Amino acid sequence: MQCRLSWLAAGVGLWIGAPGFGAVDAFKVTTDQTIDPSSLEQIIAQVFARAKAQNNDQKAIALYEYVHHTLFHWAYPTEPAPQTIGPLKAINVYGWSLCGGQHTVLKALYETAGWPCRYVGWSSPAHTTIEVNYDGRWHYLDVFLKCYFWAKDRSHLASQEELAADPTLVLDAVKHGRAAREHLCCGDRPEDVISGVRSRRVVGDSKGWGSVTWRDQGYSPLLRLPSGASLRLDWGAEPGGFAVRGKPPQHSCGIKDFRADPVFGPVAEHYGPRNWSNGRLIYAPDFNRSADVAELELTHAEARAGQLVARGGLGSALIKLPLPYVYVQAVPTAKFSGGEGRLLLSVDAGKTWSACSSGQTNTAVRQRYELWLKAEFTVALAELKLEALVEHNRCALPYLVVGTNRVSVSAQPDPLPEGVALLVRYGYQEATVPDPTKRTRWDGAGITYGPPKIVAQEITRLPAQFDIVVAGNTPPKMLFLERAVKAR
């Protein structure tokens, strides 16, 4: 059928490329020490396994701590309609929300684990919480305030009704070892919890809260890259490199949420207060490489001698670049050989197009997840390139720890397309502190960093695994994770 379609197209003076033969889908890099955030089910299974959770209380706490480690509180993230923000997008892209949004993410995990949940609103202070039902009773875990409370006999995690009836469950929780590990770490008071549970109102179920929907709609966290493209996700933030409008998203409580946390603290301390993170997508196909050309949709054009040459009329080359991370800005570049040419950009799947200048920063892509770039030319296209700034959540990335890290790489199709290889690169700095056993704060003080190290692995067979051994006595400072697809 493919041959017949190509022959028919040629018969009317049209040559159309065969997109999809020079790209990989679901390009994942994971480690045996971290959580793969590609689905709610995957998160749950790996969180339970990493935490070695045996009973339901332990499982509920493990998911609570995962959300605490992944999201910080700042504001509700919003996107232009019809785009929405669901739990996986909140985890992978933004990494922040207010109380109702954070609890919607936790609620989605609990419900996917098979437990009913309900929203519970407070009026004094104003606050949105949830309760989860398992083992025949309701339980209160607050990932925004960072608290939960064991019953006095430690038989179960208490409900809000129990806390309202007996305030000593809250007031004496720390003294008697019945509080969360990161108990009220951002500065909220036990008295506020007591006032809140006494002013509570059961809201029940809802399809999300604020700007965060109960499940993701039209979003996938899986990465698709064409041959000739690389995506580098940095643990750092570029000035002004956030996609939302308004103030820069940054945890308003500084580093209080992890400086007293011996599990999360050493991993997060290297980067200052939690905020947004950036990365770079670079797409630069080599027209001499059939794998790079295969993903382009060509009209009245063909690859010849390292160029795309127009034939039988105005030639064009179209590349579609969807991402699981949000675009902030993009710089398209083209060089035309003889004749005239222009660049066009679409952020609505080709419904509308706008002309863009080669080499100029374009902000029309801001808060979009799919960019279509088209070059039109009368004679030949000698070069096409796109460099884009994206935003992501560093706390959802597969970081490295001290010791041996088993890195796994997977993608579709398997086996890889002919003539295509994957490249995975990790950048990091090993870190050392004088005496890790005596540390009580994780605020970046007293750390000695080694020189930047880069581990690169070219992969031609899937699935693939390789080890990265990290020295030092505290988790390393992560620099970047890069994934690329290249012709070979």
TAMOKA-V61125 format. One record per pair of residues at least 12 apart in sequence whose ideal C-beta (glycine too) atoms are under 8 Angstrom apart, sorted by sequence separation. I is the first residue (numbers start at 1). J is the second residue. If there is no record, write none. Layout:
{{I J} {I J}}
//
This chain:
{{6 18} {26 38} {35 47} {50 62} {107 119} {118 130} {296 308} {300 312} {343 355} {344 356} {434 446} {77 90} {117 130} {118 131} {129 142} {255 268} {290 303} {300 313} {332 345} {342 355} {343 356} {373 386} {409 422} {433 446} {455 468} {48 62} {51 65} {91 105} {117 131} {149 163} {255 269} {300 314} {301 315} {343 357} {433 447} {35 50} {47 62} {90 105} {117 132} {118 133} {129 144} {288 303} {293 308} {300 315} {301 316} {330 345} {343 358} {371 386} {409 424} {432 447} {433 448} {2 18} {47 63} {85 101} {103 119} {116 132} {117 133} {141 157} {287 303} {299 315} {300 316} {301 317} {431 447} {432 448} {77 94} {87 104} {115 132} {116 133} {127 144} {139 156} {140 157} {152 169} {173 190} {255 272} {257 274} {298 315} {299 316} {345 362} {347 364} {371 388} {407 424} {431 448} {87 105} {115 133} {127 145} {139 157} {140 158} {151 169} {255 273} {288 306} {298 316} {299 317} {347 365} {431 449} {432 450} {44 63} {47 66} {71 90} {77 96} {100 119} {115 134} {137 156} {139 158} {140 159} {171 190} {254 273} {255 274} {287 306} {298 317} {299 318} {345 364} {407 426} {430 449} {431 450} {43 63} {71 91} {77 97} {110 130} {118 138} {120 140} {139 159} {140 160} {149 169} {170 190} {253 273} {286 306} {287 307} {297 317} {298 318} {345 365} {429 449} {430 450} {70 91} {75 96} {76 97} {87 108} {135 156} {138 159} {149 170} {287 308} {296 317} {297 318} {347 368} {349 370} {353 374} {429 450} {450 471} {74 96} {75 97} {76 98} {86 108} {87 109} {110 132} {137 159} {138 160} {251 273} {296 318} {297 319} {350 372} {429 451} {450 472} {43 66} {72 95} {73 96} {74 97} {75 98} {107 130} {138 161} {140 163} {150 173} {170 193} {171 194} {250 273} {251 274} {296 319} {297 320} {335 358} {347 370} {349 372} {365 388} {429 452} {430 453} {71 95} {72 96} {73 97} {74 98} {76 100} {77 101} {106 130} {149 173} {152 176} {154 178} {170 194} {250 274} {251 275} {295 319} {332 356} {334 358} {347 371} {428 452} {429 453} {70 95} {71 96} {73 98} {76 101} {103 128} {107 132} {250 275} {333 358} {346 371} {347 372} {427 452} {428 453} {71 97} {73 99} {103 129} {152 178} {249 275} {250 276} {332 358} {333 359} {345 371} {346 372} {400 426} {427 453} {103 130} {151 178} {167 194} {248 275} {249 276} {345 372} {427 454} {447 474} {452 479} {99 127} {100 128} {131 159} {150 178} {248 276} {331 359} {345 373} {346 374} {400 428} {426 454} {449 477} {460 488} {73 102} {99 128} {131 160} {149 178} {150 179} {310 339} {331 360} {344 373} {345 374} {425 454} {426 455} {98 128} {99 129} {149 179} {163 193} {164 194} {307 337} {331 361} {332 362} {343 373} {344 374} {425 455} {35 66} {71 102} {129 160} {148 179} {149 180} {163 194} {330 361} {331 362} {343 374} {344 375} {425 456} {147 179} {148 180} {329 361} {330 362} {343 375} {344 376} {424 456} {425 457} {37 70} {147 180} {164 197} {329 362} {342 375} {423 456} {424 457} {71 105} {146 180} {163 197} {164 198} {242 276} {285 319} {329 363} {341 375} {342 376} {423 457} {67 102} {106 141} {235 270} {236 271} {241 276} {330 365} {341 376} {423 458} {424 459} {439 474} {146 182} {147 183} {161 197} {164 200} {235 271} {283 319} {329 365} {341 377} {422 458} {423 459} {106 143} {146 183} {147 184} {160 197} {241 278} {328 365} {329 366} {340 377} {341 378} {421 458} {422 459} {436 473} {67 105} {146 184} {237 275} {283 321} {327 365} {328 366} {339 377} {340 378} {421 459} {422 460} {436 474} {67 106} {103 142} {145 184} {146 185} {237 276} {327 366} {339 378} {340 379} {421 460} {103 143} {120 160} {146 186} {160 200} {237 277} {238 278} {281 321} {327 367} {338 378} {339 379} {341 381} {422 462} {430 470} {432 472} {433 473} {102 143} {103 144} {145 186} {147 188} {236 277} {237 278} {326 367} {327 368} {330 371} {332 373} {334 375} {336 377} {338 379} {339 380} {430 471} {431 472} {432 473} {433 474} {64 106} {67 109} {102 144} {146 188} {235 277} {236 278} {281 323} {326 368} {327 369} {337 379} {338 380} {422 464} {426 468} {428 470} {430 472} {431 473} {432 474} {63 106} {66 109} {145 188} {234 277} {326 369} {336 379} {337 380} {431 474} {233 277} {234 278} {325 369} {327 371} {336 380} {337 381} {416 460} {431 475} {99 144} {234 279} {324 369} {336 381} {337 382} {416 461} {431 476} {63 109} {98 144} {99 145} {147 193} {233 279} {234 280} {279 325} {323 369} {335 381} {336 382} {415 461} {416 462} {430 476} {431 477} {40 87} {63 110} {145 192} {232 279} {322 369} {323 370} {334 381} {335 382} {415 462} {429 476} {40 88} {43 91} {145 193} {231 279} {232 280} {322 370} {323 371} {335 383} {409 457} {414 462} {428 476} {429 477} {39 88} {231 280} {321 370} {322 371} {334 383} {414 463} {428 477} {38 88} {60 110} {63 113} {231 281} {232 282} {278 328} {320 370} {321 371} {333 383} {334 384} {407 457} {409 459} {428 478} {429 479} {37 88} {142 193} {230 281} {320 371} {321 372} {333 384} {334 385} {411 462} {427 478} {428 479} {229 281} {230 282} {320 372} {321 373} {333 385} {410 462} {427 479} {229 282} {319 372} {332 385} {333 386} {409 462} {410 463} {427 480} {37 91} {59 113} {229 283} {318 372} {319 373} {332 386} {333 387} {409 463} {410 464} {426 480} {427 481} {37 92} {60 115} {228 283} {229 284} {318 373} {319 374} {331 386} {408 463} {409 464} {425 480} {426 481} {427 482} {228 284} {318 374} {330 386} {331 387} {408 464} {409 465} {425 481} {426 482} {140 197} {226 283} {228 285} {317 374} {330 387} {331 388} {408 465} {409 466} {424 481} {425 482} {227 285} {228 286} {316 374} {317 375} {330 388} {407 465} {424 482} {56 115} {226 285} {316 375} {329 388} {330 389} {406 465} {407 466} {423 482} {424 483} {425 484} {316 376} {328 388} {329 389} {406 466} {407 467} {423 483} {424 484} {228 289} {315 376} {316 377} {327 388} {328 389} {406 467} {407 468} {422 483} {423 484} {227 289} {314 376} {315 377} {327 389} {328 390} {405 467} {422 484} {423 485} {228 291} {314 377} {315 378} {327 390} {328 391} {404 467} {405 468} {422 485} {423 486} {227 291} {228 292} {314 378} {317 381} {326 390} {404 468} {405 469} {421 485} {422 486} {44 109} {227 292} {315 380} {319 384} {321 386} {325 390} {326 391} {404 469} {405 470} {420 485} {421 486} {43 109} {187 253} {226 292} {315 381} {325 391} {326 392} {403 469} {420 486} {421 487} {125 192} {129 196} {186 253} {227 294} {228 295} {308 375} {310 377} {317 384} {319 386} {321 388} {323 390} {325 392} {403 470} {420 487} {421 488} {40 108} {44 112} {227 295} {310 378} {400 468} {402 470} {419 487} {420 488} {40 109} {44 113} {127 196} {187 256} {226 295} {308 377} {310 379} {401 470} {402 471} {419 488} {125 195} {186 256} {309 379} {310 380} {400 470} {402 472} {41 112} {73 144} {124 195} {125 196} {129 200} {185 256} {186 257} {309 380} {402 473} {40 112} {60 132} {71 143} {124 196} {185 257} {308 380} {402 474} {122 195} {185 258} {307 380} {308 381} {402 475} {60 134} {122 196} {124 198} {307 381} {401 475} {402 476} {68 143} {122 197} {124 199} {182 257} {185 260} {307 382} {400 475} {401 476} {67 143} {123 199} {182 258} {185 261} {301 377} {306 382} {308 384} {399 475} {400 476} {64 141} {122 199} {56 134} {57 135} {68 146} {122 200} {123 201} {182 260} {400 478} {56 135} {60 139} {64 143} {121 200} {122 201} {182 261} {399 478} {61 141} {120 200} {121 201} {181 261} {301 381} {60 141} {120 201} {128 209} {397 478} {57 139} {120 202} {121 203} {181 263} {182 264} {119 202} {120 203} {243 326} {398 481} {64 148} {118 202} {119 203} {243 327} {394 478} {397 481} {118 203} {119 204} {243 328} {118 204} {119 205} {242 328} {61 148} {118 205} {119 206} {241 328} {117 205} {119 209} {283 373} {229 321} {231 323} {233 325} {226 319} {231 325} {287 381} {226 321} {287 382} {61 157} {60 157} {224 322} {57 156} {285 384} {57 157} {223 323} {284 384} {223 324} {283 384} {284 385} {222 324} {283 385} {284 386} {221 324} {282 385} {283 386} {104 208} {220 324} {282 386} {283 387} {104 209} {219 324} {281 386} {282 387} {103 209} {104 210} {108 214} {281 387} {282 388} {105 212} {107 214} {108 215} {280 387} {281 388} {101 209} {104 212} {280 388} {100 209} {101 210} {104 213} {280 389} {281 390} {100 210} {101 211} {104 214} {279 389} {280 390} {101 212} {146 257} {278 389} {279 390} {98 210} {100 212} {278 390} {279 391} {73 186} {97 210} {278 391} {279 392} {68 182} {97 211} {277 391} {278 392} {97 212} {276 391} {277 392} {64 180} {65 181} {277 393} {65 182} {276 393} {277 394} {61 180} {274 395} {86 208} {90 212} {243 366} {244 367} {271 394} {294 417} {243 367} {87 212} {85 211} {86 212} {291 417} {84 211} {85 212} {86 213} {87 214} {89 216} {268 395} {291 418} {85 213} {86 214} {87 215} {88 216} {291 419} {84 213} {86 215} {87 216} {92 221} {290 419} {291 420} {86 216} {89 219} {91 221} {289 419} {86 217} {88 219} {79 211} {84 216} {89 221} {267 399} {78 211} {84 217} {86 219} {88 221} {76 210} {77 211} {84 218} {267 401} {76 211} {77 212} {83 218} {84 219} {76 212} {241 389} {243 391} {242 391} {94 244} {219 369} {241 391} {238 389} {96 249} {94 249} {96 251} {233 390} {231 390} {233 392} {235 394} {234 394} {233 394} {270 431} {235 397} {233 397} {235 399} {78 244} {77 244} {77 249} {272 444} {269 442} {75 249} {268 442} {269 443} {270 444} {74 249} {269 444} {74 250} {265 441} {266 442} {74 251} {265 442} {270 447} {73 251} {74 252} {96 274} {269 447} {72 251} {73 252} {95 274} {73 253} {260 440} {262 442} {95 276} {260 441} {261 442} {39 221} {94 276} {95 277} {259 441} {260 442} {38 221} {259 442} {37 221} {38 222} {258 442} {259 443} {72 257} {255 442} {255 443} {68 257} {227 417} {227 420} {230 423} {232 425} {28 222} {69 263} {27 222} {28 223} {69 264} {292 487} {26 222} {27 223} {68 264} {291 487} {25 222} {26 223} {27 224} {290 487} {26 224} {27 225} {65 263} {69 267} {289 487} {25 224} {65 264} {69 268} {24 224} {23 224} {24 225} {279 480} {286 487} {23 225} {72 274} {23 226} {22 226} {23 227} {22 227} {22 228} {271 477} {270 477} {266 474} {267 475} {270 478} {266 475} {93 324} {92 324} {93 325} {92 325} {93 326} {235 477} {235 478} {236 479} {235 479} {234 479} {235 480} {234 480} {79 326} {233 480} {232 480} {233 481} {232 481} {233 482} {232 482} {231 482} {230 482} {231 483} {230 483} {231 484} {230 484} {229 484} {230 485} {229 485} {228 485} {225 483} {227 485} {228 486} {225 484} {226 485} {227 486} {228 487} {223 483} {225 485} {227 487} {22 290} {22 291} {21 291} {22 292} {22 293} {22 294} {23 295} {21 294} {22 295} {20 294} {21 295} {19 294} {20 295} {17 293} {18 294} {19 295} {17 294} {19 296} {17 295} {19 297} {17 296} {17 297} {16 297} {17 298} {16 298} {15 298} {16 299} {15 299} {83 367} {14 299} {15 300} {14 300} {15 301} {83 369} {13 300} {15 302} {80 367} {79 367} {15 311} {94 391} {13 311} {14 312} {93 391} {95 393} {13 312} {93 392} {94 393} {95 394} {13 313} {92 392} {93 393} {95 395} {19 320} {92 393} {95 396} {91 393} {92 396} {91 396} {70 393} {71 395} {70 395} {69 395} {70 396} {37 396} {36 398} {34 397} {34 398} {34 399} {33 399} {31 398} {33 400} {30 398} {31 399} {33 401} {29 398} {31 400} {33 405} {32 405} {31 405} {32 406} {31 406} {31 407} {32 408} {30 407} {31 408} {29 407} {30 408} {29 408} {28 408} {29 409} {30 410} {28 409} {28 410} {27 410} {28 411} {26 410} {27 411} {26 411} {25 411} {26 412} {24 411} {25 412} {24 412} {25 413} {24 413} {24 416} {24 417} {23 417} {22 417} {27 422} {29 424} {21 417} {24 420} {22 420} {24 422} {29 481} {29 483} {27 483} {27 485} {24 485} {23 485} {22 485} {22 487}}
//
